[in-house]
Amino acid sequence: MAKFAGLIFDLDGTLSDSVPMILKSSESTHAKMGIPWDAAAVARFIGRPLYETGVYFAPDRVDEYIETFREFNMVYLPKMIKPFPGVVSLLAKLQDSGMELAIVTSRLQWGADWSAEILGIQSYFTAIMGVEASDKHKPDPEPALLALDKLGVAPAEAAFIGDAAVDIACGKAAGMTTIGVSWGVGGTALQEDAKPDYFVNSVNELGRLLLL
């Protein structure tokens, strides 16, 4: 039996074990552009639109930063990303239970679609929404509300699942239940920092929470 009518998932760090790939793409971008490398500072931008990262690290070369990152991303993405263990089987169970599923990510649409294809999860989602799908982005509720409209699910009947504070803030602002996961960029600190309604430490624990 399904606990929710619909679920929105973040992509990177929640479904996809891709943070090392993002950091590798970023490090290569900084090296090529001659920008000092600061892994901790870059990690704070994971989950936000790449434009914001470019504005912070290369305010006078934002377009170059985005294009350079994209070039390295196209090299590393198919080689380095993988689903977190148990994610694919959980998505199959959630779909079988009748829940409508969507992805809301700050990735560009081509990257979101390609990632889902590589991970083998695209068929489980009614909607995969990249950063171009909305005018405003996480933590604003707009992308979540647009995704819920595509699913035909009311916010009160849905949950937002993510590994970063912006995911939890987006879900809360949209009026959804929020579920934080410990295995992504936010780590266990996400529970205290973002205060999601629920917090889980494994994909199995997430499955037990979502499926009664």
Secondary structure, DSSP 8 states (H G I E B T S, - for coil): -BS-SEEEE-SBTTTB--HHHHHHHHHHHHHHHT----HHHHHTTTTS-HHHHHHHH-TT-HHHHHHHHHHHHHHHHHHH--B-TTHHHHHHHHHHTT-EEEEE-SS-HHHHHHHHHHHT-GGG-SEEE-GGG-SS-TTSSHHHHHHHHHHT--GGGEEEEESSHHHHHHHHHTT-EEEEESSSTTTTHHHHHH--SEEESSHHHHHHHHB-
